[in-house]
Amino acid sequence: MLKAVTRCLWSNPVAGRRMMSHHISPNLSGRVAIVTASTDGIGLAAAEALGQRGAHVVVSSRRQANVDKAVSLLRSRNIKVIGTTCNVGKAEDRDKLISMTIEQCGGVDILVSNAAVNPFFGNILESTEEVWDKILGVNVKASFLLTKQVVPHMEKRGGGSVVIVSSVAGYQPVQGLGPYSVSKTALLGLTRALAPDLTHSNIRINCVAPGIIKICGKMSVLEEFLKQTSIKRLGQPEDIGGVIAFLCSYEASYITGETITVTGGMNCRL
């Protein structure tokens, strides 16, 4: 009986089971991965990590010059990649990103929703309606709408994997970044809310909450956060990219609806 059940477990390796294979492989060869806000930092590291594992990567950014630079860099590292401009807060840009991916790559198996904005710093009580609309529109609503938009395309390929990038601020609001922190907390809930329904389509969805990543910012501020970590160094974008690639691989095929914190040991649980 057990052998009979085992023989029936064929499906998409980036989703929940194996498809048309007699061996388990973490390789993402033949898979197509969309990564938003992927011309630098965590997004670029995620694109590279997925590409190194064989995925055909689609990178995007709001500026064409940044897209061109990222595409050139990734191609120099023998990664299959195309790119386009995309402001995820605009419906027409989201449509363009998806349609270009389908036309040039034949489908989509992986979505990494990494784009986020923060136009406000200060007392949360001084934040305006426009600030909230901007932050929630890009950081939360666009993540949901992109996920919804790729579902039918993933279904055609037997399933897929979605990874949403949140933040340690989603667990531990950062002073001065109130609206941004709230948006990152919302992504934790969005991941859990979507997981049961996406499972019916053989699509897994998970979230990554990075800690303090060495991308930019004043060292004096970063060093204050560093005091809260067990691993006494700042995180690197590659630390997050590797976790994202893991969540898209077969090794993570029994993980959905979860958030992995990558914080160097910061105490950050709701």
C-alpha positions in Angstrom: 0.0 0.0 0.0 2.7 2.5 1.0 4.6 1.8 -2.3 1.4 2.3 -4.3 0.8 5.7 -2.6 4.5 6.7 -3.1 4.2 6.0 -6.8 1.3 8.4 -7.1 3.2 11.4 -5.7 4.1 13.1 -9.0 3.9 16.9 -9.2 5.7 20.2 -9.4 8.9 20.3 -7.3 8.5 24.0 -6.4 5.0 23.2 -5.2 4.2 20.4 -2.8 5.1 17.2 -4.6 7.2 15.7 -7.5 6.2 15.6 -11.1 7.4 13.1 -13.8 10.6 12.2 -12.0 12.1 9.1 -10.5 14.5 11.0 -8.2 14.3 13.9 -5.8 16.1 17.0 -7.1 16.4 20.5 -5.6 17.3 21.8 -9.1 15.1 24.6 -10.4 16.1 24.0 -14.0 13.2 24.8 -16.3 11.4 26.9 -13.8 10.5 30.5 -14.3 10.9 32.9 -11.4 9.6 36.5 -11.2 11.3 38.6 -8.6 10.1 42.1 -8.0 12.4 45.0 -6.9 15.3 42.8 -7.9 18.0 45.1 -9.3 19.8 45.4 -6.0 19.8 44.3 -2.4 17.7 41.3 -1.3 15.8 41.1 -4.6 19.0 40.8 -6.7 20.4 38.3 -4.2 17.2 36.2 -4.5 17.3 36.4 -8.3 20.9 35.3 -8.3 20.2 32.4 -5.9 17.3 31.2 -8.0 19.3 31.5 -11.2 22.2 29.6 -9.8 19.8 26.8 -9.2 18.8 26.8 -12.8 15.7 29.0 -12.8 15.0 31.4 -15.7 14.7 34.7 -13.8 12.7 37.8 -14.6 14.0 40.9 -12.8 12.2 44.2 -12.4 12.7 47.7 -11.1 11.1 51.1 -11.6 14.2 52.4 -13.6 15.3 50.9 -16.9 19.0 51.7 -16.1 18.8 49.6 -13.0 17.2 46.7 -14.9 19.8 46.8 -17.6 22.6 46.8 -15.0 21.1 43.8 -13.1 20.5 41.8 -16.3 24.1 42.4 -17.4 25.5 41.3 -14.0 23.4 38.2 -13.8 24.2 37.2 -17.4 27.9 37.6 -16.6 27.3 34.9 -14.0 25.7 32.6 -16.5 22.2 33.1 -15.3 19.3 33.0 -17.7 17.5 36.3 -17.1 15.3 38.9 -18.7 14.1 42.2 -17.2 11.6 45.0 -17.4 10.6 48.1 -15.6 7.7 47.7 -13.2 6.1 49.8 -10.5 4.1 47.2 -8.7 1.7 49.8 -7.4 0.4 50.3 -11.0 -1.9 47.8 -12.5 -0.6 48.3 -16.0 2.9 47.6 -14.9 1.9 44.4 -13.1 0.1 43.3 -16.2 3.1 44.1 -18.3 5.4 42.1 -16.0 3.2 39.0 -16.1 2.5 39.1 -19.8 6.1 39.6 -20.8 7.1 36.6 -18.6 4.5 34.4 -20.2 5.3 35.5 -23.7 9.1 35.2 -23.4 9.5 32.4 -20.8 6.4 30.3 -21.5 4.9 30.5 -18.0 5.7 31.2 -14.3 6.5 28.8 -11.5 7.8 31.1 -8.8 6.9 34.6 -7.6 9.1 36.5 -5.1 7.2 39.6 -4.0 10.0 41.8 -2.7 8.9 45.4 -3.6 8.3 47.8 -0.8 8.3 51.6 -0.2 8.6 53.8 2.9 7.9 57.5 2.2 7.5 58.4 5.9 9.7 58.6 9.0 8.5 60.1 12.2 5.7 60.0 14.8 3.0 57.6 13.5 0.3 60.1 14.6 1.7 62.6 12.1 1.4 60.2 9.2 -1.2 61.2 6.5 -3.8 59.2 4.6 -1.7 59.6 1.5 1.3 57.9 3.3 -0.9 55.0 4.4 -2.4 54.6 0.9 1.1 54.5 -0.6 2.6 52.1 1.8 -0.3 49.7 2.0 -0.9 49.9 -1.7 2.7 48.9 -2.7 3.7 46.7 0.3 0.5 44.8 0.9 -2.1 45.2 -1.8 0.4 44.7 -4.7 1.7 41.5 -3.1 -1.8 40.1 -3.0 -2.7 41.2 -6.5 0.5 39.8 -8.0 -0.1 36.5 -6.3 -3.7 36.4 -7.5 -2.5 37.2 -11.0 0.1 34.4 -11.3 -2.2 31.7 -9.8 -3.8 30.6 -13.1 -0.4 30.5 -14.8 1.0 28.4 -12.1 -2.0 26.1 -12.2 -1.3 25.4 -15.9 2.2 24.2 -14.9 1.1 22.0 -12.1 1.6 24.4 -9.2 4.2 26.7 -7.9 5.7 28.7 -5.1 5.2 32.2 -3.8 7.6 33.9 -1.3 6.7 37.3 0.2 9.4 39.4 1.8 8.4 41.0 5.1 10.7 42.3 7.7 11.8 42.0 11.4 9.8 45.3 11.7 6.7 43.1 11.2 7.3 41.6 14.6 9.0 44.4 16.3 7.9 47.8 15.0 10.8 50.2 14.4 10.4 53.6 16.0 9.8 56.2 13.3 8.7 53.6 10.8 5.2 52.9 12.2 3.1 52.6 8.9 5.9 50.6 7.3 6.1 48.2 10.2 2.3 47.7 10.1 2.5 46.9 6.4 5.1 44.2 7.2 3.0 42.7 9.9 0.1 42.6 7.4 2.3 40.4 5.1 2.6 37.8 7.8 -1.1 37.6 8.0 -1.5 37.7 4.2 0.8 34.7 3.9 -1.2 32.6 6.4 -4.6 33.7 4.9 -3.6 32.7 1.4 -2.0 29.4 2.2 -5.1 27.2 2.6 -6.7 28.3 -0.6 -3.5 28.2 -2.7 -2.9 24.6 -1.5 -5.9 23.5 -3.6 -3.9 24.7 -6.7 -0.7 22.9 -5.5 0.8 26.3 -4.8 2.8 26.9 -1.7 3.2 30.4 -0.2 5.7 31.4 2.5 7.2 34.6 3.9 10.7 35.7 4.9 11.3 38.3 7.5 14.9 39.7 7.2 16.6 41.3 10.1 19.1 44.1 9.8 20.7 43.7 6.3 23.8 45.6 5.3 22.5 47.4 2.2 22.4 51.1 3.2 21.8 53.3 6.3 23.9 55.0 8.9 26.3 52.6 10.6 25.5 54.2 14.0 21.9 53.2 13.6 22.7 49.7 12.3 25.1 49.1 15.2 22.3 49.8 17.7 20.3 47.0 16.1 23.4 44.8 16.0 23.5 44.8 19.8 20.2 42.9 19.7 21.5 40.0 17.6 23.1 36.8 18.8 25.3 36.5 15.6 27.4 39.7 15.9 27.4 40.8 12.3 25.0 42.5 10.0 23.1 40.3 7.6 24.0 40.2 3.9 21.5 40.2 1.0 22.8 36.7 0.1 21.7 35.4 3.5 18.2 36.2 2.5 18.5 35.1 -1.1 19.5 31.6 -0.1 16.5 31.2 2.2 14.2 32.4 -0.5 15.7 29.9 -3.0 15.3 27.1 -0.3 11.6 27.9 0.1 11.1 27.6 -3.7 12.9 24.2 -3.8 11.7 20.6 -3.3 13.4 20.5 0.1 10.7 23.0 1.3 7.8 21.0 -0.3 6.1 20.4 3.1 6.3 24.1 4.1 3.4 26.5 3.5 1.9 29.4 5.3 5.0 30.0 7.3 7.4 32.9 8.0 11.1 32.3 8.4 12.9 35.0 10.3 16.4 35.6 9.2 17.6 37.9 11.9 20.9 36.7 13.3 19.1 35.7 16.5 17.1 38.8 17.3 14.1 38.1 19.6 11.2 38.9 17.2 8.1 36.8 17.7 4.6 38.0 17.9 
